[in-house]
Amino acid sequence: MDEVEEGYTWCAPELDNDLSCRNALAEVWPLLPSRVRVIREPELDGIDVRYRRATIPWPDHSEQGARWWTRRVPRRLYVESAEQRDPDWPLG
């Protein structure tokens, strides 16, 4: 989360890899005992709020439904001038 807030320096496939932890959490969340979810939900909600603030919706991708976080991109992107962008990575 800190890296996304400060300015993401990696490419789209790396972001997808970095989000694998959030994807895994989404899969196991319903399997956790309700008391654990109740205790941990405020923390997860807080991290999700930070992520929404540090990102913008991916152009032409709906944010509705499950795994909304995979359809957002960091607000701050730093790319070396000599570095090639992934063709799916939004410009601007």
Summary of the structure (lengths in Angstrom):
residues: 92
radius of gyration: 14.7
end to end distance: 21.6
largest distance: 50.2
contacts: 180
relative contact order: 0.21
helix: 53%
strand: 9%
